Structures are given as structure tokens and as C-alpha cells.
Amino acid sequence: MKLVVLERNSVGTDVDVSCFEKFGEVEYYPNTVAENTAERVKDADIIISNKAPMNESTLKNAPNVKLICLFATGFDCVDLAYCKSRGIKVANVVNYSTAAVVQHTILLALALEEKLAFYDDYVKSGAYAAQDRFSNFDRTFGELDGKIWGIVGMGNIGRRVAKVAQALGCKVIFYSASGKSSCTEYERVEFEELLAQSDILSLHCPLSDRTKGLMNREAFSKMKQTAILVNVARGPVVDTRALYEALTTGQIAAAGLDVLENEPIAKDDPLGSITDSTKLIITPHMAWASKEARERLVGEVMENMQAFLNGEERNIVNG
């Protein structure tokens, strides 16, 4: 059996993937783009991929493919209907990065609330050593205790964030973008109320027609000027230009982003021009990528393959 790992480096070179070799001959590629996908998978029985397109144009000359295992939860890059028509099973991985994303969400909120970048720079610049008093709190900061933490997307990640936020003394409210949330532990509100009440607003929803551009000019105009936005969901949930205007005009206080409309960040993205890290922190889509999470991801892909070879359907998304 031949396995092709199209984006080996997407799980990091510090994580061992040799476990796949017990299933057969493995061909590894550090990264794969659309243009070279078809050539690389033509002899594969099992494909392990992340963002490489899996569709008719890349798979039509790969007659042996039986299974596509994704280094991901999302399957946007896979034509599920085409794969089903070919009898190709597609398996994803769920919940492997929940702890890491929750941790990153809280980190961004705390760093922005406490103006951490300002105070770190204050000490390292020599300004603290030059002053004649023991403390400095020139830049006003506050506590999370007693604040309202709003959430869009009350799935596994949203619920874990809610639990931590509550432990930090926040009141948690949420909006269900799908309208189908079964969560009863926290107060569910309409979107307008969520915007108006939230001191911290974190996004954990999937990208859909309902959520694309959800955070637009109108939404930002209804938020508190002291509010902090955290987006660890998908970049297009937030209108980039609207967020830039909201931050530069003081419509909201700050934002922490791990995802952007274009990844990597576009050279002309206006958010890239905001250098004040007490107002905006951007990380390079790495909230999911703790070493532990990536190790779990590889282990889950291996389990998906083993189950398939045992005649079982584990995490199959195209039934």
C-alpha cells in the first residue's frame, strides 16, 4: 500500500509522523500546492493532506485512492460529492486543538486588557529603571472580574472558553449564529444585545453564509468603545476594513486575531499598519498548534487509517 503525505510540515517538523510507515510505503512532501497535487497522488492508495485541493482535477488520474485523511477538522478543500462518487472515504479529526485554542483566546484577552505589550516595553526600554518610584500604571488597565464575556459559537471551544471566562469572574452570554445551539448553561441573547453588552467578544463559529462578514461596520458601531474583540474562528467572519476603521477611530478598544481574511497576511492588509500592540495583536494562525495538539492530530489520523483498514468508519465525513 502506498501512502502520500502531501503537507508533512503542516504538523511541524518537531512532531514525529513515522507511525504512518506501519501501513505501507510512505512518500513525504513538505508542502503541496494545487499545481503539483495531481502528479503526487497518482499512485496513492491513501492520501494524507491538509489544504491541498482534493477534487476531480487532482484525483481523476489517481485510480487507487481509497481514503483521504485530513490533518484538519475542516474539509473545505475536499469535493465530498466527487469523492463519494468514486467510493473514496474522507476522514477528518475533531477536538484535537480545543485546549490550545481556548488557551490562546484567554491569552489574547488578558494581554489586551492588561496592556501587557506597553508595560513589557516600558521595562525593557529603560523607562522603568529611570523613574524614581517602585511602580508604574500610566496606561489604565482593568480586571476581567465582573465584566461580560460574549461568545459567538458555543461549540466545544466556545463552551470551554465560557468555563474559563466564568472562572475569571465574567458573566458569559452567547449568540447562536446557526440558531440551533443546545447550550443551556449560559444566557443566550440576540446578536444586537451581544454586541451592546460584551466587554470581551470572542468568535468561535464556523465560516458559513450566516457568519461571513458578521462583524462589519454596523456591528462595530453597536459595541462598547471599551470592548475587546478576539477572533480565533475564521478570518472572513470579520470585515477587515471595518475592523481597521473601528480600531483607528476608537469605536472599539482593541482586537486580538489569530485568523485573517487572507493567510498569510496580505501586504496591503490595513491591519498590518497598526503597530500598537495594546490596540491590536495578530498571531499567524497558530492558536491550534501547540505541540500536544499536533501530536494528538497525528495520532488521530493514524487511528482513522487503522479503523478504515479494519473495515470501520471512524470520523468519515462523506458517509
N, C-alpha and C positions, 0 to 999 in steps of 0.2 A: 504494500500500500504506500502511495506517495502523498505526503503532506506538504503543503506550501504555506509558509508563514510570510504574508505579504508585507507586514509592518512590524517587524520584530522589535524595533526601537520604540514603538508606541507604548510599550510597557516598561521601558527603561533598561539600559544595559546592566544595571545593578541587580536585576531580578533574573534568576535562572529559569530558562524555558526548556531545558534539556529533557524534562518529563515527557514532552511530546514524542521523543525518539523511541519510546517503548512501543508506539503504534506502527512504526514503519520508517521508511526513508524520509527525512525532513530537509527541505530546501528553505533557507532563510534569506530574506531580503530586509535590509534596514528600513526602507520605506518604499512605497509603490504609489505611483500616480496613475491617472486614468489611461494615459498613453501607453504604458507598458504592462497593464494588468492582464490583458488577454494572452500575451505571449508567455507570461509567467505561470498562468494557471492551466495551460492547455493539456498538461499531462497529470493534473492533480486528481486525487480521489477525495481528499479533504482540504478545504481552504480555510485558513485562519486569517482574518482580516479585521480592519477597524474602519477606516474611511474610504478605502479603495472601492470603486463602484462595482457592484455585483448585479449585472443586468444582462440582457440578451447580447449586447455588443461585446461584453467582456467574457461571457460564458458559452457562447454558441459553438465555439471550436474547442470546448473542453468536455468531451463526451463522458468522461469517467467520474465527474464530480457527483458525490452522493451527499455531502454535508458541508455547510459553511458555518464555521464557528466564529462568532464575533467577539473581539476584545472590547466589548461595549454593551451598554444596555439598549441604546437607541439603534434602530435598524433603518434609518433614513436612506442609507446608501445602498440598500438592497431592494431589488424589484421582487417582492414576495410572490406576486402572482406568476411571474415568469418562472421563478424557482419552483413553485408548486406545480406548474405545468410540466416541468422537467422531472419532477419527483425528487428534487433537491431539498433536503431539510435545512432549515436555518435556525441556529440556536444562539441566544444571547445570554448575558449574565446580568442578574439583578442584585441590588442591595450591597454590592461589594464595597462601595465607596461611601456609604451613608455616614459612618463615623467621621471620615476625613472631611466631607463637605460640611457637616454640622460644625466641626471644629473651626473650619475656615470662616464660616458665616459669623460665628461668635467673635472670632479674632478680628475681622474687619469692623464689626460694630464697635467693639471695645477700643480698638486703635483710633477710630474716628471720634468716638465720644470723648476719649481722654486726650485728644490732640497729641498722641504719642510721638508722631514724627517731629513736631515742634520742640517738645521737651528733650528728645534724644539729640536733636541738632543743637539745642541750647547748651547742653553739657559739652558735646564734642567740639563745638565751635570755640570754646574757651570762655564764653559769656558767663557761665556759672562760676568758673574759677575767678573771674574778675569782679564778681559782685561781693558785697560786704554782709550779706545776710545768708542764713542757712538754707532757705527755701526759695522757690520761685513758682508762681502760679499766675504769671502775667496773662496767659491765654486762658480765658474762662473755660472750664470743662465741668461736666456733670456726672451724675450717677445713673445707672440703669434702673436701680431700685425705684419703684413707683411709676415708671414710665410704661407706655403702651407699646407693645410689640405686635405689629400687624404682619400677617403672613398671607401670601398668595400661593396656594398649592399645599394642601395638607395631606400629602402622601407620607411615605416613610421618613424622608428627610425633614419635611415640614413639621411633622409631629415630634421628631427628636429635637429640632430647634426650639419648638414651643416648650418642651420639657425643660431645656436648659435655661431659656429666657425666663420661665416661671421661677426656676431655682434662683435666678439672679434678682428676683423681686419684681419682674414685669407682669403686667396684665396682658394676656395674649388674646388677640382677636384674629379672625381669618376670613378670607373671601374665597369662595369656591368658583373658579373660572369655568369649570365644566357644569356647575350646578348639581353635581352628583355626589358630593362628598358625604361620607357616612360618619364623619367625625362629630362626636357629641361632647368631647371633653372640654372644648373651648368654644367661646361665643362666636357664632357665625354672623357676619354682617354683610350688607351690600357694599359694592365697590366704593361708592361715594363716601360712605361712612368710614370705611377702612382708610381711605386717603385722608379724610379730615381728622381722624383720631390718632393715627400712628405717629409715634415718636421715632421708632425704628420700623422700617418696612422691608421685609426680606422676601425675595422671589424664589420659589422652589417648584414652579409649574412647568409642565412640558410645553414646547412650542407647538401651537396649533393656530387655526384661523381665529379662535377666540382670544388667544393671548399675544399674537404678533402685534407689536406696537401698542400693547396695553398701556404702557407708561409713556404717554405722549404729552404734548403741551397742556392739553386740558386737564389731564391727571395731575401733572406737577403744579398747576395753578390752584388745585384744591388741597394741597398738602401744607402742613405747618412749615414755616420758614426755618424752624429749628430741627426739622426732620432729617433723618439719615436713611438713604436707600442702599440696600445690599442686593446685588444680583449675582446669584450663583446658579441660575437656571439656564437660560439660553440668551445669547446676545440680542436677537431681534425682538425679544419681549419688551425691550426698552428702545425708544426712538432716540438715536444718538444725538441728533441736533437739538432735540427738545431737552435732553438731559444737560447738554453743554450750556444751553441758554439758562436753564434752571439753576445751574451751579454758578455761572458767571454773573447772574443778576441777583443772586441771593434768594431765589424763590424757595430753594431748599438749602440746608446747611452743608450736606456732604453726601458722598456716594462711595461705596466700595464695590468694585466689579471684578469678577473672575472670568467673565464672558463678554464678548463684544459682537457687534453685527458682522464684522469681518475679522477672521482669525487666520494668521497673525494680524495684529492691528494694522490698518491701512495707514500709509504715510501721511495722508491728508485727513485722517480722523481728527476732528476738532478736540476730542477729549485728550489727545496726546499733547496738546499745547498747555494743559493745566498742570503746572509743576508743583503746586502747593499740595503736599500730601496730607494736610489736615482737612482739605476740601475734597480730594479725590485720591483714592488708592486703586490702582489697577494691577492685578496679577495675571499671569499668562495662561489662563485656563488650566490651573494646577490644583484646584481645590480637591479634586477626586484622587490625586496622585500620591498620597502617602505611600511609603514602601510597603506597608502592611496591606493597603488596599490593592496595590498592583500584584502583590503575591497572591492575595485572595482571587484576583481576576484570573491569573494564570491557572491556579488550582481549579477554579470553576470551569474554565474552558476544557481542561483535561477531564474533569468529571462528565461534562457534556459529551465529549468524544467517547469516553468509556461506555456511557449509557447508550449511545447510538449503536455502538458495536455490539452491545448486549441485547439489542432489539428493543430498547426502552426509549421513550420520548421524554427527554429532560430539557426544559427551557426552550422547547421548539415553538417558534413564533408564527410559523406558517402551516400549522396543524396537519 
